[in-house]
Amino acid sequence: MDDITSVVIDFLAEYEGVSPGELRSELEQDGRELPVDSLLVVEILTRIEERYHVAIPADREAAQATGSVRAFAAAVLDAIEERQQS
């Protein structure tokens, strides 16, 4: 899950124009939610799906997962584990 969290932070940092370390530090210190709008969520989902070869459904659970980096990483991990079991 740490790898997935790092990938999400890297994508967000690139989008925001800050270093991944700086963004990670802010997230860990402040416990702040993912700074995303709906367009960015789609972009991040697309990049995650391409990188991990999974499909994350655009449903209520996925929408709730965008509330924090860890929740989003957990949703990606669940999708990866589902794919591996099928």
Secondary structure, 3 states (H helix, E strand, C coil): CHHHHHHHHHHHHHHHCCCHHHHHHHHHHHCCCCCCCHHHHHHHHHHHHHHHCCCCCCCHHHHHHCCCHHHHHHHHHHHHHHHHHC
